Amino acid sequence: MRLDEVPTPACLPGHVVAEILCVQPSVTEAQLAFGIPTLAYERIKRRLETEAPVQLFGHEFCARIIETGPGVSRFRPGDRVAARAKLPCGDCPLCRSERGHLCRRGPIIGFQLPGCFAEYATLPEIALAHVDDCISDSEAACLQSLSDSVAAVETAGIRLGDSIAIFGLGSMGLECMQIARVSGAGRIIAIDVREESCGMARELGADHVINSAQNDPVVAVRDLTGGNGADVIFECAGGSPKQGLAGVQTLMQSIDAVRSGGVIVGVSWFGVQIEFPVDLLRERSLRYVFPDISTLEHLEHTVRLVSTGRVRLKPAITHVLQGIDSVPKAFEITASKGKYRAINPAQVILCQ
Ligand SMILES: [Zn+2]
């Protein structure tokens, strides 16, 4: 990772040039930067081998538009925007039949397109949503991740009054919890091994908080749900133990803590092959489901959720750094959130 002078980006048709105000590494980017296998690991490795030096990463940001290209209709210079990261290609059979949220051919900002760990970036209009004046730059940098959490909660198909358990209270776990709460969830049980995350969940509206370093979370969830298990579980804690994540333990606990016929929403990335008890899921009619790619509608919904105070992001933003020189430090903190007692990824303010 190094700081380089690059040409000021040019404006293209259907694109805007924007000044980056605040940017944060995603947890996935922080893992990739430190060589920990996760989403797109092989793709990024190949890119570094064949195209280095290359301007990588940076899809969680708030930016101000300074120029709009031909054909851009929704934005003007001066508008503040946030983005979704994964874009539809616009050309495949899925995109042409209004199922672009399932397209896997389109680019990801910061992976195939230059990302926003830079003072200026060219961004496609289809990625962007307006940010309300009452949302700070810092909060707006969290909207991409929040839009993925909205997609995750939609996938859960929560019915009014459903009991919910969340394993893992990092930023996405806390987001899923708050979105589920305003989407009809009944009893909400939040679970983590870190006391600071447990405290944050209490503050953000969990009905019950279980510190799983001290209490068996499966027993606790069953006790709180009349012995049945939760209707819906969000598994947000799995992944590399090298980063303080839970390995597969929380996935196995989710299977034991969900009721028969219930839903487990897989938010975590494991980065490795895992053994999985398919017959047990078959026997108990469990559904282990995964969110679709978030759409522009999801992103616009996040703006409403935050501007109306229904989802609170500010309490989880614990580490804010100043200036582009501090980007490597932000990656370090985000890759070791437990060590730094961070909840949201560490942010970098590039411009006031
Ligand atoms: Zn497509």
Boltz pocket constraint, residues with backbone or C-beta under 6 A from the ligand:
constraints:
  - pocket:
      binder: B
      contacts: [[A, 88], [A, 89], [A, 90], [A, 91], [A, 92], [A, 93], [A, 94], [A, 95], [A, 96], [A, 100], [A, 103], [A, 104], [A, 105], [A, 106]]
      max_distance: 6.0
